[in-house]
Amino acid sequence: MTRVIIYSGKGGTGKTTLSAATAAVLAQSGRRTLVVSSDPAHSLADVLGMDISRDRPIALSPGLYGLEIDTIYEWRRNLGGFQQFIASTYSNRGIERSTAAELANQPGLDEILALQRVMTEAQSGRWEAIVLDTAPTGNTLRLLAYPEMIIGGNAGKKFFRVYRGLTNMARPFRRDLPDDSFFSEVGTLLDRMEQLAGFLLSQQVSIRLVLNPEKLPLLETRRAYTFLNLYGLLLDAVMINKILPHRADLGPYFDYWVNLQQGYIDEIEASFAPTPLFKTVLQNGEPIGVERLCAVAQATFGDCDPGALLYDERPIWLEQWNDDNEPGLYELCLRLPFVESDIVELERDGADLTVTIGRLQRCISLPRILYDCTLGNHRYDDGVLRLEFREGEVSYIEDTPDEVQVEAA
C-alpha cells in the first residue's frame, strides 16, 4: 500500500522544505516517491529548483516525482458543469461574469479536490510513498478531519437524491435549473468524499505538524494537535524547524534568541509528549535542490526511517456519556505513561488546560465542545488521565495560583 505523509502547520514554518526533504530522502533510499503541493501559493518548485507540472507528475530525480495541484484545473476537470451552473446563477442575478466565476469556487472544495487527487494517486499503485505539502493550518485541518460534514452525511445524500428527482420533473417549466452534468458531477463528488473520509483515517496515512520554536506557532500547533487526535487522524510526529545553532562566535544578540528558542523547545517537548519530536537546525545556506534537501532530511531524522509510521497511538481523545434529560458529560483522556506521582494539579486558562503530575507538565488546548463545560473530577487509570467535563457555563475563581477552581455559574 502507498504510504502517505501529510505535512501541515502555520504558514512560514518550513512545511514545504521538510516535505520536499522527506520525499527526496525517501527516493534516495530506493522508494518511488511523489511529492505534492496543495498550497495555492506554490513554492515546491522553488525549493526543488526545477519546474513542476500542475496536471501530471514530473520526474525530478531518480525515483522522485513532483506535482503542484492547480485547484482551478481540478475544478474544471471534475466540476466544470457544477461551476458553470453556479456562475450562470450569479450572472443571471446581475453579477459581472468575472466576479460570478470567482464566486463559483465554493469555499472548502479547493482543498477537497486537492485531497481527492492525492487519494487517486495513492490508489493508482504507481507510488510507494506520497508526501503532501498542505496550505497553512486552519480550515485545511477541519477538512482533513471530517470531509463528510461538507455533504451533510447520509441526510445530505438523501436530500440530494430528492432534489435531483424534483428538478427533473420541473425542468420543462423552468430554464434556470441544473442539468444532468451538474447532478452527475455532484453525485460523483459525494461518493468520492465518502471514500476520502475513509482514506484519511486509514493506517497508511499520517500527519506531521511543523512549527518553529516561537510563541504563536506553538499556540496554533497545540490547537491542531488536540484537534487531529480527537478526530482520529494519525499524528505520528511533530517537527521543530528553524532552530538557531548554539555557537559561541555569534555574540550576545544571537545568544538571546538561542536561549529564547530553547525555552520554547522545552515547552514544546512538554506539550506534545509522547508523540515523537524531530528538530531541524538552520543550515549554513538555503536548502535548494535535491542534494541539499536530502542533507536536511538526514540531519533531521538521523537513523530513523522518515517513511515509517513513527507513532500509532492517540495521546488525546474524547469520550462522551449522555443520559436522557441530563447535561452532557465528557471525559477528556490523556495518555500519560510512566507517571511517578498520584498528585494531579490542573490549571485552566480559558481554552487552555495545564496538567501537572510530579515533574511532568503538559499544556493542551481544549476542543471547542468543552469551552462551556465545567471541569470536574479526574482519575489516573492504567496510564491514562481522565478529566471529567460537564456542560454548563464556567466561572473562574481567582486568587488560586497553584490550582484553578471551577464551578458551575
VEXVEX-782452 format. One record per residue: residue in one letter; x, y, z of N, C-alpha, C in turn. Coordinates in steps of 0.001 Angstrom, whole numbers, plus 500000, padded with zeros to 6 digits. Layout:
N
aXYZXYZXYZ ...
***
This chain:
409
m500832498807500000500000500000500000500868501244500000 t500385502288499368501143503532499283501155504231500633 r502325504590501104502476505343502350502256506826502047 v501365507472502793501048508884502570501399509667503831 i502228510697503658502648511555504767502204512977504453 i501441513580505359500904514924505161501582515876506146 y502227516905505608502840517934506446501905519127506531 s501668519584507760500787520726507976501371521598509079 g500898522838509155501383523746510176501120525188509791 k501475526075510672501298527505510456502142527958509260 g501667528981508555502407529491507413503786530007507802 g504777529724506969506122530230507197506989529387508094 t506497528225508525507286527397509433508253526464508709 g508113526327507401509028525473506647508445524136506238 k507112524081506091506463522819505691506966522344504327 t507085523282503391507487522895502032508886522306502024 t509804522924502750511175522420502794511223521018503401 l510523520811504517510548519493505161509818518447504320 s508744518851503636508040517916502751508961517470501623 a509603518435500982510497518112499868511707517310500352 a512232517650501531513375516923502068513011515472502367 t511834515267502965511384513900503259511228513093501978 a510584513691500972510384512991499699511720512682499029 a512649513624499069513938513431498408514723512284499029 v514719512205500369515492511143501010514796509795500864 l513466509776500770512758508522500507513102507986499119 a513133508899498136513509508479496779514953508014496741 q515806508696497496517216508312497541517392506910498119 s516481506513499014516562505182499625515988504092498733 g515519504464497536515040503481496578513547503358496457 r512777504210497143511322504161497066510802505150496019 r509943504672495173509342505543494156508393506513494864 t508724507809494832508073508791495701507517509952494895 l506317510379495284505687511562494693505540512617495778 v506044513828495516505847514945496438504837515883495797 v503813516256496576502674517015496055502488518269496905 s502179519387496238501833520616496938500381520960496656 s499609521216497746498226521656497578498056523106498022 d499156523765498355499112525165498767498945526035497520 p497910526899497454497745527759496277498977528623495997 a499693529027497043500930529789496864502093528799496755 h502141528095495623503115527010495460504551527526495584 s505348526803496368506779527088496439507596525804496348 l506925524686496064507615523401495964508639523412494841 a508255523963493684509185524045492558510396524902492910 d510171525970493674511276526845494071512250526114494983 v511726525317495916512596524589496849513397523519496116 l512758522853495167513436521793494420514329522342493316 g514086523603492940514923524234491923514650523763490515 m513411523352490230513050522910488874511541523039488691 d511106523075487451509688523244487129508909521987487462 i507654522201487896506759521097488238505417521338487556 s504821520291487030503554520405486304502374520505487266 r501254521052486751500034521170487550499082520003487318 d499297519214486275498315518180485946498872516760485954 r500186516590485872500750515237485867502097515244486574 p502434514152487258503714514085487957504891514180486997 i505887514962487383507092515181486585508292514566487299 a509140513848486551510345513261487135511326514366487513 l511814514330488754512731515349489252514136514801489474 s514225513569489892515491512869490102515156511388490146 p516145510497490157515823509067490189514879508703491323 g513698508222490961512707507798491940511852508898492520 l512130510163492199511395511288492779510601512017491703 y509307512219491991508409512918491069507681514024491835 g507274515063491119506620516196491753505348516603491049 l504408517171491809503135517651491268502663518824492122 e502380519963491494501772521101492163500321521187491707 i499415520851492599497999520758492241497436522152491981 d496886522327490791496213523573490425494720523352490636 t494170523983491671492772523715492003491812524226490932 i492199525271490198491352525735489093491271524651488019 y492418524032487729492433522933486759491598521764487267 e491729521432488565490958520333489129489463520651489111 w489110521899489367487714522318489287487155522029487902 r487842522490486882487339522340485508487272520883485081 r488232520090485568488265518684485172487190517873485882 n486906518200487145485979517392487935484599518005488116 l484529519340488148483264520002488462482976521152487501 g483292520950486234483055522010485244481584522351485100 g480717521346485064479279521591484946478718522261486194 f479176521832487359478765522440488625479173523912488661 q480423524192488292480929525556488320480182526448487330 q479897525891486153479196526675485142477783527037485598 f477097526114486251475744526403486724475758527469487821 i476695527348488778476773528331489856477101529709489293 a478059529756488363478449531042487767477296531671487011 s476548530851486255475421531392485492474303531877486415 t474144531208487554473140531639488527473473533022489070 y474734533228489428475157534556489878475008535586488764 s475415535201487558475357536137486426473923536550486121 n472978535628486219471569535946485961470995536909486995 r471664537032488114471217537964489148471943539305489091 g472604539569487961473204540870487720474652541006488119 i475289539908488550476702539976488930477565539806487682 e478634540611487575479510540537486417480070539128486250 r480292538750484989480695537377484687482016537001485370 s482983537940485378484271537634486008484105537412487511 t483292538236488148483029538077489583482246536795489842 a481285536507488975480482535290489125481353534039489042 a482350534070488146483241532914488012484057532688489278 e484475533801489921485214533671491169484319533142492286 l483078533642492353482156533205493403481766531743493239 a481890531226492023481515529832491778482467528845492435 n483667529303492810484615528437493507484207528355494976 q483467527345495318482891527218496653483972526997497717 p483892527700498866484901527558499933485021526108500397 g486246525673500557486496524327501061486704523291499975 l486086523489498809486199522475497770487580522462497125 d488308523575497180489678523577496666490509522514497385 e490455522546498721491225521577499498490725520154499289 i489403520010499178488844518676498970489311518095497631 l489302518907496578489752518432495274491237518066495311 a492022518833496053493440518513496180493633517178496899 l492889516970497985492988515707498711492501514538497871 q491479514774497067490995513717496177492074513314495172 r492799514315494670493868513994493720494946513152494390 v495273513478495640496247512681496385495736511259496571 m494445511109496902493869509778497073493924508992495762 t493627509656494661493685508990493360495088508487493056 e496084509325493330497473508912493095497857507753494011 a497385507802495260497715506729496203497085505408495778 q495894505475495206495190504270494789495650503742493429 s496458504521492734496899504118491390497905502981491417 g498585502805492562499600501759492643500933502145492036 r501076503401491610502316503839490953503393504217491957 w502988504490493214503933505071494162504062504216495418 e505277504190495940505494503562497239505259504565498368 a505471505844498081505262506880499091504802508162498418 i503895508881499102503446510204498668503608511154499848 v504221512307499606504397513323500638503619514556500192 l502698515024501041501828516154500705502201517375501531 d502473518470500842502704519773501469501404520558501387 t500761520814502530499439521434502539499544522944502725 a498392523598502554498267525006502897498359525148504415 p498555526378504930498658526564506387497464526006507136 t497695525655508419496636525088509250495455526038509352 g494335525503509738493085526269509797491994525391509254 n491334525851508201490258525057507613490768523753507024 t492028523746506562492573522516505983492480521360506970 l492804521609508237492746520541509231491322520065509451 r490366520978509444488973520584509629488516519712508469 l488959520049507253488583519229506109489250517863506181 l490463517820506715491118516531506894490335515654507861 a489780516283508891489155515508509956487788514964509576 y486966515771508920485641515242508613485088515819507313 p485599515365506177485074515844504898483614515485504684 e483141514425505354481735514048505162480783515111505702 m481278515988506607480409517034507142479988518023506071 i480818518197505047480506519160503992479255518737503229 i479041517447503103477888516969502340476723516593503240 g476898516773504548475789516514505464475546515053505759 g476536514202505510476383512784505831475284512119505015 n474654511093505570473607510364504861472392511240504573 a472081512153505507470949513049505283471190513925504064 g472437514384503898472762515205502741472615514432501439 k473008513159501445472882512347500243471408512119499878 k470588511853500894469164511639500622468516512914500068 f468867514067500649468323515331500160468740515565498712 f469988515226498405470476515407497035469663514565496054 r469362513323496412468598512457495508467176512990495314 v466561513467496408465210514037496291465234515278495415 y466231516145495640466332517386494864466538517086493391 r467326516071493087467554515713491688466256515253491039 g465462514443491746464195513984491188463220515125490953 l463131516046491903462233517191491737462678518088490596 t463981518245490441464497519090489367464176518503487998 n464298517194487863463976516548486592462505516752486226 m461647516773487248460223516981486989459923518435486606 a460652519369487211460349520788486995461098521404485832 r462121520722485291462944521331484248462161521764483010 p461117521027482563460365521508481385459688522859481603 f459514523270482842458795524515483125459722525666483511 r461001525355483830461942526410484199463290526149483535 r463941527248483124465215527117482425466431527271483341 d466215527767484539467351528077485407467652526948486393 l467301525730486042467576524585486904468813523838486411 p469546523205487298470760522494486883470448521325485961 d471411521051485055471221519948484110471836518663484657 d471808517620483803472270516309484251473760516296484591 s474570517106483878476008517126484152476283517639485569 f475474518606486007475606519129487367475390518013488383 f474295517267488246473984516215489209474965515062489122 s475445514774487932476413513696487773477709514028488501 e478166515271488343479412515683488999479258515733490515 v478152516286490991477937516376492433477766514979493032 g477069514098492329476914512727492806478254512024492928 t479112512225491925480457511652491987481246512237493145 l481086513559493364481774514213494481481343513615495809 l480050513372495997479562512794497247480182511423497492 d480243510618496444480840509294496588482329509391496932 r483020510306496244484446510456496494484724511009497885 m483834511877498373484002512411499717483917511298500760 e483008510374500535482872509244501458484127508386501438 q484662508147500235485909507397500128487067508138500783 l487082509462500601488164510278501148488185510232502673 a487001510258503289486928510192504742487575508905505253 g487273507786504597487877506517504994489364506461504708 f489768507041503583491184507053503201492031507794504226 l491564508968504660492339509784505588492454509146506972 l491508508278507308491542507606508608492254506258508551 s492783505886507392493431504582507246494830504601507849 q495376503419508085496681503278508732497839503697507828 q497584503875506527498672504246505631498899505752505579 v497996506513506184498073507979506128498389508527507521 s499365509402507602499657510076508869499991511536508607 i499885512332509668500103513771509580501260514151510483 r502065515102510019503160515641510817503015517157510884 l503021517679512097502863519113512301504226519776512391 v504363520905511687505626521645511639505437522964512375 l506378523292513247506333524576513938507739525086514173 n507850526383514420509108526996514837509071527202516342 p510215527259516998510217527468518452509895528918518816 e508654529284518601508146530628518872506756530497519479 k506265531584520059505007531520520802503815531243519907 l503624532025518830502420531874518015502348530517517317 p503422530041516688503348528687516127503059527615517175 l503591527792518398503336526819519457501858526781519815 l501232527955519983499818528000520337498957527380519246 e499251527706517981498451527151516890498654525653516761 t499873525190516970500148523757516854499484522978517975 r499410523548519165498670522889520240497224522650519848 r496602523682519279495200523532518867495069522460517788 a495973522492516824495934521496515755496177520096516296 y497090519966517234497433518677517840496216518061518524 t495527518864519326494327518378520000493259517996518993 f493049518847518006492007518619517016492232517313516265 l493437517108515764493726515922514967493573514646515785 n494058514662517015493960513469517853492519513145518222 l491733514183518500490346513945518891489536513340517759 y489878513669516525489085513185515407489693511976514716 g490628511322515396491052510002514951492101509959513872 l492651511116513470493697511110512452495032510743513088 l495849510001512358497133509568512879498135510718512815 l498569511171513961499612512187514052500860511482514548 d501837511288513669502957510433514046504244511191514346 a504248512537514234505455513288514567505148514775514634 v505942515470515447505939516936515490507343517392515111 m507417518311514151508691518751513596508989520178514066 i510110520359514775510547521694515196511579522176514183 n511270523239513474512102523707512371512693525088512688 k513751525420511956514410526732512037514978527002513430 i515653526000513977516304526154515276517669526814515068 l517954527869515821519247528539515716520338527668516320 p521503527588515681522589526762516228523222527411517451 h523743526578518343524476527069519517525933527297519099 r526277528563518951527645528907518548528146530084519375 a529364529937519907529910530967520798530329532222520042 d530549532112518718531073533254517963529988534178517422 l528718533923517747527639534734517191527330535968518032 g527795536025519253527630537221520050526375537230520906 p526232538247521770525110538296522724523746538438522074 y523665539070520896522366539222520231521781537855519905 f522582536991519294522089535662518944521973534770520175 d522789535029521201522648534267522436521251534449523022 y520732535679522956519382535948523460518356535107522721 w518427535070521392517436534334520605517592532827520764 v518835532370520907519066530940521134518445530514522470 n518640531308523500518076530987524809516557531065524796 l516014532051524072514555532166523964513979530945523260 q514620530539522171514154529349521453514235528109522327 q515293527996523137515438526812523983514298526711524980 g513841527863525479512694527852526380511448527327525695 y511230527741524447510072527238523706510231525767523336 i511455525336523048511682523923522746511329523063523955 d511724523516525139511363522783526361509842522712526518 e509161523814526194507704523842526300507057522934525263 i507630522891524061507126522011523009507262520552523427 e508403520198523990508617518817524431507620518426525509 a507298519374526400506328519079527450504911519007526914 s504618519751525843503254519837525327502859518625524503 f503803518025523780503426517028522780503891515614523097 a504511515407524240504873514035524607503601513201524758 p503633511912524360504775511121523918504959511070522395 t504302511965521640504486511991520190505946512304519864 p506578511576518945507989511829518619508218513249518110 l509342513821518527509746515159518102511025515063517283 f511085515832516193512283515903515374512679517364515208 k513972517624515290514468519000515295515338519251514059 t515108520413513459515876520815512284516570522137512576 v517893522113512585518690523316512842518891524062511528 l518875525393511599519108526203510408520446525841509771 q520425525665508441521629525280507724522506526497507428 n523716526245506960524625527330506610524201528052505337 g523396527417504522522896528035503294521479527597503032 e520841528192502028519462527833501705519407526402501165 p518496525576501682518390524192501204517597524108499898 i518223524466498814517589524439497496518199523301496687 g517352522485496080517830521373495276517780520054496028 v517705518978495263517510517647495841518650517257496777 e519887517549496391521038517128497196521024517773498577 r520774519074498615520784519762499902519552519379500731 l518442519105500076517252518664500799517474517307501453 c518171516432500775518497515134501373519354515316502625 a520277516271502572521116516534503742520284517038504917 v519270517877504637518378518362505690517620517198506316 a517094516304505473516329515160505992517207514243506827 q518424514003506380519320513124507130519692513724508481 a519902515074508505520214515734509768519012515741510705 t517803515788510139516578515844510947516201514479511514 f516189513467510664515688512154511068516787511225511605 g518039511508511275519115510649511747518951509222511245 d519001508253512172518878506841511798517420506397511653 c516467507282511945515052506925511868514585506942510412 d513766505997510028513222505941508668512089506968508538 p512272508030507734511224509058507625509956508569506950 g509998507435506285508813506898505637508014505961506513 a508535505635507678507835504717508587506705505441509308 l505777504665509851504773505221510753505444505347512113 l505719506580512517506585506833513659505868506705514996 y504535506794514983503757506685516233502321506369515848 d501711505401516495500382504972516054499359504925517183 e499589505686518269498613505752519347498060507165519465 r496790507259519861496198508576520098496549509029521507 p497309510110521664497634510567523015496491511332523668 i495528511798522875494383512546523401493124512048522704 w492061511812523464490787511503522841489660511910523779 l488463511991523225487306512460523979486251511373524001 e485734511064525191484643510117525338483426510864525863 q482269510531525317481040511245525679480061510289526333 w479449510766527433478461509971528165477235510841528352 n476188510486527668474954511260527750473799510388528196 d473104510833529251471872510195529680470694511057529246 d469532510440529108468347511194528707468041512276529731 n467742513474529212467356514625530042468434515042531030 e469684514666530758470792515055531609471784515889530795 p472484516840531457473514517607530746474596516682530200 g475261517149529155476312516343528562477473516114529519 l477989514897529517479137514538530340480226514006529420 y481418514556529548482535514172528694483725513787529554 e484561512926528992485848512622529602486939512889528580 l487800513830528896488967514102528072490086513198528572 c490563512332527688491534511310528077492918511671527538 l493902511662528413495284511970528051496147510756528365 r496864510273527362497762509147527598499065509681528204 l499303509347529458500491509824530179501180508635530844 p501947507881530073502587506693530652503747507062531579 f504094506144532448505271506248533316505174507416534306 v503956507757534703503788508822535693504173508280537065 e504973509052537803505502508582539081504793509202540278 s503816510066540056503120510721541162501622510565540976 d500893510500542085499437510415542002498774511753542333 i499564512813542477499026514150542738498899514902541426 v497661515188541036497385515858539763496967517293540031 e497649518240539414497296519650539519496805520127538152 l495652520791538160495043521273536918494895522786536997 e495328523457535955495196524909535880494588525267534534 r493401525847534578492688526178533345492734527680533096 d493113528059531885493144529460531469492371529579530172 g491061529834530283490226529916529086490151528578528378 a490662528549527143490608527326526339491829526442526529 d492753526847527399493962526063527632493918525412529013 l494472524214529081494497523469530338495917522960530569 t496486523308531718497814522831532093497663521718533116 v498272520583532817498209519406533681499600519152534254 t499693519075535572500977518828536226500846517594537105 i501722516616536869501779515409537690503245515188538034 g503600515494539268505006515380539646505854516328538807 r506857515762538118507732516565537258507194516713535845 l506105516026535544505534516071534206504508517194534115 q504638518024533103503671519100532885503342519191531405 r502039519276531112501591519401529728500541520490529646 c500631521281528591499618522302528316498934521931527014 i497619521774527050496868521405525857495768522426525616 s495355522521524371494219523371524017492968522514523997 l491965522934524722490731522162524802489962522238523488 p489247521172523122488364521247521955487200522186522224 r486627522714521179485577523715521324484372523203522098 i484093521927521973482909521381522620483015521480524150 l484237521669524671484432521754526116484586523184526618 y484513524164525731484734525553526140483774525979527256 d482507525575527157481496525994528118481171524909529133 c482096524000529297481876522910530252482643523169531551 t482108522609532620482742522707533923483705521543534123 l484915521852534531485908520823534832485577520191536174 g485387518877536176485000518185537395486092517289537933 n485728516058538256486678515121538845487658514592537808 h488712513943538288489685513317537404490226512061538079 r490748511171537240491366509961537781492457509492536830 y493450508828537379494561508282536602494417506774536596 d494212506204535394493865504792535293494659504132534182 d495561503231534534496306502424533568497011503295532518 g497724504321532990498497505171532099497704506245531398 v496423506380531742495561507375531093494939508275532158 l495117509586532005494470510550532881493117510909532285 r492056510731533046490703511005532586490140512210533337 l489812513258532573489298514501533130487823514624532797 e487017514862533808485569514931533629485143516375533331 f484300516548532314483725517848531961482210517707531867 r481510518687532436480050518706532349479596519987531666 e478526519863530865478014521021530155477498522069531131 g477719523328530799477303524433531648478352525511531631 e477973526744531896478920527837531874479938527666532998 v481143528158532735482232528018533684482589529383534244 s482714529475535547483217530707536159484511530387536873 y485431531312536846486754531082537409486900531835538722 i487434531183539725487714531815540994489197532185541001 e489472533470541055490855533909541033491474533694542419 d492667534207542589493389534076543848493723532623544173 t493799531770543135494229530391543346495312530087542331 p496536530611542532497576530485541521498034529061541276 d497998528197542277498517526855542096497529525934541415 e496250526125541716495249525241541130493970526026540935 v493548526204539701492368526989539404491136526187539722 q490224526751540539488985526087540857487925526542539873 v487040525654539483485955525996538586484656525539539190 e483625526312538915482328525918539432481265526347538443 a480145525647538437479062525995537536478443527307537963 a478240528208536962477628529501537268476162529297537567 
***
